[in-house]
Amino acid sequence: QVQLVESGGGSVQFGGSLRLSCTASGSGTSFRLSTMGWYRQAPGKERELVANIRSSGSTAYTGSVKGRFTIARDNAKNTVFLQMNSLKPEDTAVYYCNQNSLIGDIWGQGTQVTVSS
């Protein structure tokens, strides 16, 4: 059974950086065939897609993070990363890792990111 474990969240000041990691255990070869994504959910708001990366390596970002966040994957380590630079208070949220494949969606438990002004 596939499990996603996120790490790297924390508290930073405005303009700071954080790097989130998400490692898939038990995924076998399915990780490299999956689209991996990072979502976030702020208090009182719906969960939104932040960025994703397809098996081909192509990436997509929501407009508010373009130029500040970078998603990358290491298929050899079944890990996806989200490098977050120039963080703003509005980036404060719980960040979730998602694996989308033919078997459906799998979610991590989430990691808190807090940006203070």
C-alpha contacts under 8 A as a table, 3 or more apart, distances in Angstrom:
res1	aa1	res2	aa2	distance
1	Q	25	S	7.96
1	Q	26	G	5.66
1	Q	27	S	7.16
2	V	24	A	6.47
2	V	25	S	5.57
2	V	26	G	4.71
2	V	27	S	5.09
2	V	106	I	7.60
3	Q	24	A	5.56
3	Q	25	S	5.29
3	Q	26	G	6.73
3	Q	27	S	7.77
3	Q	106	I	7.51
3	Q	107	W	7.81
3	Q	108	G	7.03
4	L	22	C	6.27
4	L	23	T	5.61
4	L	24	A	4.56
4	L	25	S	6.51
4	L	97	C	7.05
4	L	98	N	7.77
4	L	106	I	7.46
4	L	107	W	6.43
4	L	108	G	4.64
4	L	109	Q	7.54
5	V	22	C	5.34
5	V	23	T	5.39
5	V	24	A	6.59
5	V	97	C	7.96
5	V	108	G	5.62
5	V	109	Q	6.89
6	E	20	L	6.99
6	E	21	S	5.51
6	E	22	C	4.26
6	E	23	T	6.64
6	E	96	Y	7.50
6	E	97	C	6.78
6	E	108	G	6.44
6	E	109	Q	7.15
6	E	110	G	6.41
6	E	111	T	6.32
7	S	20	L	5.75
7	S	21	S	5.26
7	S	22	C	6.43
7	S	111	T	6.50
8	G	18	L	6.90
8	G	19	R	5.75
8	G	20	L	4.49
8	G	21	S	6.13
8	G	111	T	7.49
9	G	18	L	6.98
9	G	19	R	7.46
9	G	20	L	6.21
9	G	111	T	5.39
9	G	112	Q	5.36
9	G	113	V	5.08
10	G	18	L	7.74
10	G	111	T	7.96
10	G	112	Q	6.16
10	G	113	V	5.07
10	G	114	T	6.22
11	S	113	V	6.00
11	S	114	T	4.64
11	S	115	V	5.86
11	S	116	S	7.56
12	V	16	G	5.83
12	V	17	S	7.24
12	V	18	L	7.84
12	V	114	T	6.38
12	V	115	V	5.06
12	V	116	S	6.38
13	Q	16	G	5.53
13	Q	87	L	7.64
13	Q	88	K	7.98
13	Q	115	V	5.31
13	Q	116	S	4.76
13	Q	117	S	6.04
14	F	86	S	7.10
14	F	87	L	5.62
14	F	88	K	5.19
14	F	89	P	6.52
14	F	115	V	5.95
14	F	116	S	5.70
14	F	117	S	5.09
15	G	85	N	6.97
15	G	86	S	4.10
15	G	87	L	4.79
15	G	88	K	6.33
16	G	85	N	6.21
16	G	86	S	5.52
16	G	87	L	5.42
17	S	83	Q	7.54
17	S	84	M	5.41
17	S	85	N	4.43
17	S	86	S	6.24
17	S	87	L	6.16
18	L	83	Q	6.22
18	L	84	M	5.25
18	L	85	N	6.75
19	R	81	F	6.87
19	R	82	L	5.61
19	R	83	Q	4.44
19	R	84	M	5.93
20	L	81	F	5.50
20	L	82	L	4.98
20	L	83	Q	6.41
20	L	84	M	7.90
21	S	79	T	6.75
21	S	80	V	5.84
21	S	81	F	4.55
21	S	82	L	6.54
22	C	79	T	5.41
22	C	80	V	5.27
22	C	81	F	6.38
22	C	97	C	6.35
22	C	108	G	7.96
23	T	77	K	7.49
23	T	78	N	5.66
23	T	79	T	4.33
23	T	80	V	6.62
24	A	27	S	6.17
24	A	31	F	7.34
24	A	78	N	5.47
24	A	79	T	6.34
25	S	28	G	7.91
25	S	78	N	7.48
27	S	30	S	5.52
27	S	31	F	5.79
27	S	78	N	7.88
28	G	31	F	6.76
29	T	32	R	6.14
29	T	33	L	7.21
30	S	33	L	5.18
30	S	34	S	6.21
30	S	101	S	7.53
31	F	34	S	5.17
31	F	75	N	6.87
31	F	78	N	6.04
31	F	99	Q	7.77
32	R	55	S	5.81
32	R	75	N	5.49
32	R	78	N	7.43
33	L	55	S	5.18
33	L	101	S	7.06
34	S	54	R	6.65
34	S	55	S	5.68
34	S	99	Q	6.26
34	S	100	N	5.54
34	S	101	S	4.79
35	T	52	N	6.81
35	T	53	I	5.68
35	T	54	R	4.31
35	T	55	S	5.75
35	T	99	Q	6.00
35	T	100	N	5.16
35	T	101	S	6.53
36	M	52	N	5.54
36	M	53	I	5.42
36	M	54	R	6.47
36	M	80	V	7.01
36	M	97	C	7.37
36	M	98	N	5.70
36	M	99	Q	4.77
36	M	100	N	6.29
37	G	49	L	7.33
37	G	50	V	7.49
37	G	51	A	5.67
37	G	52	N	3.96
37	G	53	I	6.30
37	G	97	C	5.83
37	G	98	N	4.99
37	G	99	Q	6.49
37	G	100	N	7.93
38	W	49	L	6.28
38	W	50	V	5.49
38	W	51	A	5.42
38	W	52	N	6.21
38	W	82	L	7.52
38	W	95	Y	6.70
38	W	96	Y	5.64
38	W	97	C	4.74
38	W	98	N	6.13
39	Y	47	R	6.51
39	Y	48	E	5.39
39	Y	49	L	4.34
39	Y	50	V	5.03
39	Y	51	A	7.09
39	Y	95	Y	5.63
39	Y	96	Y	5.05
39	Y	97	C	6.38
39	Y	98	N	7.36
40	R	47	R	5.45
40	R	48	E	5.50
40	R	49	L	6.60
40	R	50	V	6.61
40	R	93	A	5.82
40	R	94	V	5.41
40	R	95	Y	4.24
40	R	96	Y	5.85
41	Q	45	K	6.24
41	Q	46	E	5.93
41	Q	47	R	4.30
41	Q	48	E	6.38
41	Q	93	A	5.24
41	Q	94	V	5.33
41	Q	95	Y	6.59
42	A	45	K	5.37
42	A	46	E	7.28
42	A	47	R	7.38
42	A	92	T	6.52
42	A	93	A	4.24
42	A	94	V	6.37
43	P	93	A	7.12
49	L	52	N	7.71
49	L	61	Y	7.89
49	L	62	T	6.78
50	V	61	Y	5.82
50	V	62	T	5.32
50	V	65	V	7.28
51	A	59	T	7.14
51	A	60	A	5.45
51	A	61	Y	4.31
51	A	62	T	6.28
51	A	71	I	6.62
52	N	59	T	5.64
52	N	60	A	5.48
52	N	61	Y	6.78
52	N	71	I	6.88
53	I	56	S	7.87
53	I	57	G	5.77
53	I	58	S	5.58
53	I	59	T	4.42
53	I	60	A	6.65
53	I	71	I	6.82
53	I	72	A	7.05
53	I	73	R	7.61
54	R	57	G	5.18
54	R	58	S	5.42
54	R	59	T	6.48
55	S	58	S	7.48
57	G	73	R	7.98
59	T	71	I	7.29
61	Y	65	V	6.65
61	Y	66	K	5.94
62	T	65	V	5.93
62	T	66	K	6.56
63	G	66	K	5.40
65	V	68	R	5.36
65	V	69	F	5.60
66	K	69	F	6.20
67	G	70	T	7.74
68	R	84	M	6.14
68	R	85	N	5.13
68	R	86	S	6.07
68	R	87	L	7.72
69	F	82	L	6.71
69	F	83	Q	5.46
69	F	84	M	4.47
69	F	85	N	6.00
70	T	81	F	7.99
70	T	82	L	5.65
70	T	83	Q	5.06
70	T	84	M	6.64
71	I	80	V	7.25
71	I	81	F	5.59
71	I	82	L	4.57
71	I	83	Q	6.38
72	A	80	V	5.76
72	A	81	F	5.21
72	A	82	L	6.61
73	R	78	N	7.70
73	R	79	T	5.79
73	R	80	V	4.21
73	R	81	F	6.02
74	D	77	K	5.50
74	D	78	N	6.04
74	D	79	T	5.29
74	D	80	V	6.23
75	N	78	N	4.76
75	N	79	T	6.40
76	A	79	T	7.87
84	M	87	L	6.60
87	L	91	D	6.49
87	L	115	V	6.71
88	K	91	D	5.41
88	K	92	T	7.56
88	K	115	V	6.02
88	K	116	S	7.59
88	K	117	S	7.47
89	P	92	T	5.58
89	P	114	T	7.26
89	P	115	V	4.62
89	P	116	S	5.55
89	P	117	S	6.10
90	E	115	V	7.57
91	D	113	V	7.54
91	D	114	T	7.44
91	D	115	V	6.74
92	T	112	Q	7.80
92	T	113	V	5.38
92	T	114	T	4.57
92	T	115	V	5.49
93	A	112	Q	6.08
93	A	113	V	5.53
93	A	114	T	6.62
94	V	110	G	5.86
94	V	111	T	5.39
94	V	112	Q	4.36
94	V	113	V	6.01
95	Y	110	G	5.28
95	Y	111	T	5.25
95	Y	112	Q	6.18
95	Y	113	V	6.96
96	Y	107	W	6.79
96	Y	108	G	5.77
96	Y	109	Q	6.66
96	Y	110	G	4.39
96	Y	111	T	6.60
97	C	107	W	5.81
97	C	108	G	5.21
97	C	109	Q	7.93
97	C	110	G	6.94
98	N	105	D	6.72
98	N	106	I	5.62
98	N	107	W	4.70
98	N	108	G	6.51
99	Q	104	G	7.99
99	Q	105	D	5.65
99	Q	106	I	5.13
99	Q	107	W	6.62
100	N	103	I	7.69
100	N	104	G	5.69
100	N	105	D	4.67
100	N	106	I	6.63
101	S	104	G	5.30
101	S	105	D	6.66
